[in-house]
Each structure stands twice: as structure tokens, then as C-alpha cells.
Amino acid sequence: MSTPTQLATEVNLDIGGMTCASCAARVEKKLNKIPGVVATVNYATERAHVALPEGMTAAEAIATVEATGYTATEPKKQQAELEEQGEDSEVRELRSRVTISAVLTIPVVLLAMIPPLQFDYWQWLSLTLAAPVVVWGALPFHRAAWTNLKHGAATMDTLVSMGVGAAFIWSLYALFFGGAGEPGMRMAFHLLPTQGGGTSEIYLEVAAAVTTFILLGRYFEARAKQRSSQALTALMSMGAKDVSVIRDGKEQRLPIEQLAVGDEFVVRPGEKVATDGEVIDGNSAVDMSLLTGEPVPVEVKPGDDVVGAGINTNGRLVIRATRVGADTHLARIAALVEEAQTQKAPVQRLADRISAVFVPIVIVIAIATVIVWIAVGAGVAFAFTAAVAVLIIACPCALGLATPTALLVGTGRGAQMGIVIRGPQILEATRRIEAIALDKTGTLTEGRMTVVDILPADNHNSDHVLALVAAVEAASEHPIGQAIAAAIDSPAPVESFSSTQGRGVQGVVDGQAIVAGRPPWLTDEWSIAIPPTSMTWIQQHQELGQTVIAAAADGNFLGAIAVADAIKPTSKQAIEDLKALGLHPVLVTGDNNAAAHAVAKQLGIDNVRADVLPEDKIAIVKELQAGGQRVAMVGDGVNDAAALAQADLGMAMGSGTDVAIEASDITLMRSDPRSIVDAIRLSRKTLATIKGNLFWAFAYNVAAIPLAVAGLLNPMIAGAAMAFSSVFVVTNSLRLRRFRSTS
């Protein structure tokens, strides 16, 4: 029995020489023919994601790509500036080619379209101007077509090269052997091909104009692709380039690559945090808006964790590095986004299959067009013109760009907003979900106990009550006491402190004997009289699932403080927005029934599952799925990981654990629950854009090819239309850059 092949390595390869979706399909097909290899090739990103079997190296995959007629290299870790320079040089080279071709083409087109401009020997001037365009301007198409021919393949470049070459060769034949080169020759321009034309017709304007139009489309396409990948480029360039490391008690400025786990480094106001770490000295606020989209800086103090790429806004911080290089939060996000952009949505695979067989079919149609029109007596020139129009109009550029450009822009925009979409298949999942299970703690609530209400006794105010109780609770290690103590900046010192396990604390603050704890403890053990109205207040808050601490000063009732895991200010709006998207929210929590229903009532959630153990969460997801619903799960803890994996769509809050993030399909870097809504809206918008692109790409080819076959399409107009279709698809995808958050 053979041992199954195990995937040991996953690599990305930069693919060079691809000019259309057919090229990408060819490279992908060749790679996937290697036993054990699973590869996807993305034309828009010009990158292949290859899973290699154990024992195979990236060099072997590169050799396979090169044998197919393309180049392949492993991506180099360069500075973003160098990457941008490389992209600019490509755009710059295309711009030069387009500009020179356009300058030479315009006179050729004008001479052909406006008979009064035609003078003796004008046709030879047209040849002089058109030849460089056809030979040099269209060289990328001819070169790619030749490479493909050597490998027995045909792509979009084959169609362009054949169309342009045929128009040019026909014109040469007509000029030298058909009478078109005679002095005084005049040629009328027709918007549609005309029957009966002979060898005196030349098509230099078609050859030159088609080349220029398609080059122009390539130029705009390259610019748009560059813009669509700017979000990921910006994300990858956000990290610090150097860092002030403390070595032997002295600060040294070192390149970021030399920073190691355990190193202590200094971050001054205005500087970026070099890497993930733990604050060991200093207090400040760190602006994480570039990474998470969260507008409010996060206050940090010794013991707090910070993430690389955040900007220190005020105080000096000393941080101990806990993660460096590819293990950092920023690097992991960039890797997830890049992986998502390299993968393919299920709908794209249909387009790839069509593109793979499309070009050979078009060539057959073009040949058949020539034969049929000649057979019915329309004339060689008319038949030839119709065939050239078929070749030009059928280029499947728009079809190949429809999905990857939308995915590129959509996932890039998500990264800017703190939404990391793990793969294109997630887009389909967001469209289908009907129910969304939401973990309460840390997702809809703050995830920590805070003071939510204060009841002062007569002759006291809320600040006075809080100050006295916080002072005595500051000496307590109980989470409730710590929550009250954290509500003020500098609690007063306490004397004679003591605590009674599970009941309360006591001590002397500013000369007053303070007792704070459960209301029954005060009434039963300390004989404190709590007024009936205050007892009603206490009971009302307890019914809401809140913990109430009653307090007395020198034997008299001082007041009461309600502590709870506070609901996030934006949770209610998020639930309303989810309902507006057609989703049914389900609150899932390990809290007691009273606390869960109290939160659900405030948020407008009808379906509540309380007292849930970690292993019960996955059962709840399965139960909802068994009822015929597609289920999304949102959580942030280790206990949510299994449910996140089981759900049709798993969403992890970025403030959660690594386990939860790894198990999820979408990671939300912001703690704002409205980011859940943004993620679903963005995913659905991206999917809608993909489908819209594919519709127009299919409709364009389906409608235009019959027109060309019927002789109702001028090849020059076909070239312009083909170029426009690609630009339209990419421009439509770029509209996703304008997607805005609900918050």
C-alpha cells in the first residue's frame, strides 16, 4: 500500500510573461500536472500559490513554469519603494510604447478616414508610419504569440498578433502586387466592411489602430492593477525599518531585521512600534488606526501587549519583543491577505475553463468566416475584414480580469479597514448565511468588569461613594474589587484592611471605617440598614445580571455600586444592521440566564443560549445547521475555536486568541462589533462586483462575436471595444476602494 503524498511546503512564485487569463490557465495546468502539486495562478497579481509535495523544491516548480515559456521567481523581500519602482517602470514602458504608437497611428487613421486628405503616394506614407507600430508597438503580442506557438498553445496574444499581422500583410500584398500602391490611389472609409472590395484595399489603419487601442487598454489595465494592489503594498510597508535596541545598557539604532525575541527596545513619541511585544516601562497611547481602522488610540502601561506598526502618540515606552519577522501580527495579516488574493473564487474557475478553450475556438470561427464569405461571393477583402474583426473582438481579456481584480481590490480595502478575508470562497459563504451566533463576552460586551451605575445614599454624591469604596477595594485581589478600583485614577490609601472570602472587604479610609460587599453581608453581619428604595435599586440591577456591591461608612449606609461586563456602545447598532442584512442573531454565552437575557433584551436579540459550556457552542452551531440554516459564528476565545471551524462562516475578533483567529474565515482587527456588519457588507459587495464583471465580460463576447462574423464590425472599432471592455472591468472593480464603514 502506497503512502499518501503529504504537502510539506507552500510557496508563492512571481510569474513573468503572462499577458492574459489564458496564460495563467496554461501555467496552472502545467504545474498541476506534476504529481502531488496543487497550484493556483492569478493573472491579476501575476503570482502562483504552489503547494509542493514532500521532497520537491521550489526550483523544480520554477523549471516547469520556464519550460512552459514564462519566467518564475520566488518573491524577494524588498522595500515597498523598490516594489513601487518596479511597477512604475512597467507602467512607464507601456506609456512610452502607447505614446509613440499613437503619434504614428493618428495620421494613418486620418488619411484612411478622410479621402480629401489623401494625396499622391499617401499610401506609402501610411506604410512608413504604420510599420513601426505593427512591428515595434505590437512586439509584446508577437513575442508572446511566438512563445506560445513553440509550446503548442494559443492565447489572447495569438489573436491580436494574428489579426494585426493579417491586416498588415494583406496591406503589403495590396501595395506591392494588387494595385494599391499606384499613384493617385484613393480609398473611401466605411464604418462597416463592404462587400466587393478587391486587392486595391489596404488595412494599415486597422493594423495600427488596433495595436494602439489594445496597448492603451493594457496601459490603463496595468495602472489599475497597480492601484488595486496598493492596499497590500501599503500594509506590508507599514512596519518600522529600524529600531532603538537596548544592548549593554545603551541604545543602538539597528535595522529591524536584527531585532530578536527578548530584545528590549525604545519607542519615542511619534515613532512606530517596531514589533509585537510587552510594555515593560512607560505609559502612553498607541495609535493602531493604520492596522485596525480603530480611530481611538489605545492606552498602554507596563504589562500590556502592543502590536508592531502602531504609532506611539506621547510617552516614552520600553518594550520587550515577543514576536519578530514573519511571526508578527502585521506579517500574519499581510500573509493572509496575500494568500486570499492568490486563491480563486469558485466562479473564477468557470471563467478559466472557458478561457482555456476560447482562443482555439475563435481561430476556428475566424477561418470559417473567411471560407463562408468567400463561398457566398462576398469577396476576399470583405471575408478577410470580417475574420480580422472576429480575431480582435474575441480576446478574452475582460473575462480573465473579472474575478481577480475585484478580489484584489476587495480584500485590499478590507485590510485597510481591519477586515482580513481568508479566501475568495468566503465571499460565497457570506451571501448564503441566514443565522449569526454571537459570543457575548468580548464580542458584544467589553470583556471585562466595569462600573455601570452608582447609587449614593442621602447626603452623599456618586464621586464620593466611588472614591471611598475604590480605596478599600484597591487592596483586594477580587476581580469585582479591581474593577471598582480601576474606575478612579489614584485611590486613597487604606489602613487596617481585611477581607472576608466571597463576601466583602473592610478598612479605614480618611479616618472612616468602610465596609463594602454583598448586600446580605452588610445587613446580616454588620447590621447596616439599607433603605427600601435602595434595596429596590439593588434588586433591579441584580435582575439585569449585574453584580451589586453595597457599602457603609462608620456604620451608616453609604451607597451601592453596580458592576457588570458592560455592553459595547455600538453593539445595539450592530445587531440592528445585521437584522437589516437579513440575518437572525443568536446570543451564545456561558453566563447565567439572567445576565444573558438582560444583555439580549437591551440589544434586541430574541434567541438566547445561556449557561453554555465551551463544548456546547459547537453543538448549538450544528443544531442551527440541522434546522436548514447557514450559520455564521463570531467569537474571540479558545473556547470559540471549534464552533468557528464548524460554522459555515467563522469570524474572529482580532483582540481574541491566536487559536480563534486561525480557526476563522474572517478576522476582524477592530473590537467594534459594527466591523462584523462591515465584513459581511464588503464581502457581499465584492461578490456582486465579481458577478457583474463576469456578466459584462460574457455578454460582451457573446454579443460581439456574431456581429463580427456577420461582417457588421469594423476591425478598428473592434480593437477599441476590446480594449474598453478590459478597462471597464478593472475600473468597475476599483469602485470597491470607495467602500465605507457603517461606523
Secondary structure, 3 states (H helix, E strand, C coil): CCCCCCEEEEEEEEEECCCCHHHHHHHHHHHHCCCCCEEEEECCCCEEEEEEECCCCHHHHHHHHHHCCCEEECCCCCCHHHHHHHHHHHHHHHHHHHHHHHHHHHHHHHHHHCHHHCCCCHHHHHHHHHHHHHHHHCHHHHHHHHHHHHCCCCCHHHHHHHHHHHHHHHHHHHHHHCCCCCCCCCCCCCCCCCCCCCCCCCCHHHHHHHHHHHHHHHHHHHHHHHHHCHHHHHHHCCCCCEEEEEECCEEEEEEHHHCCCCCEEEECCCCECCCEEEEEECCEEEECHHHHCCCCCEEECCCCEECCCCEECCCCEEEEEEECHHHCHHHHHHHHHHHHHHCCCHHHHHHHHHHHHHHHHHHHHHHHHHHHHHHCCCCHHHHHHHHHHHHHHCCCHHHHHHHHHHHHHHHHHHHHCCEEECCCHHHHHHHHCCEEEEEHHHHHEEEEEEEEEEEECCCCCHHHHHHHHHHHHCCCCCHHHHHHHCCCCCCCCCEEEEEECCCEEEEEECCEEEEEECHHHHHHHCCCCCCHHHHHHHHHHHHCCCEEEEEEECCEEEEEEEEEEEECCCHHHHHHHHHHCCCEEEEECCCCHHHHHHHHHHHCCCEEECCCCHHHHHHHHHHHHHCCCCEEEEECCHHHHHHHHHCCEEEEECCCCHHHHHHCCEEECCCCCHHHHHHHHHHHHHHHHHHHHHHHHHHHHHHHHHHHHCCCCCHHHHHHHHHHHHHHHHHHHHHHHHCCCCC
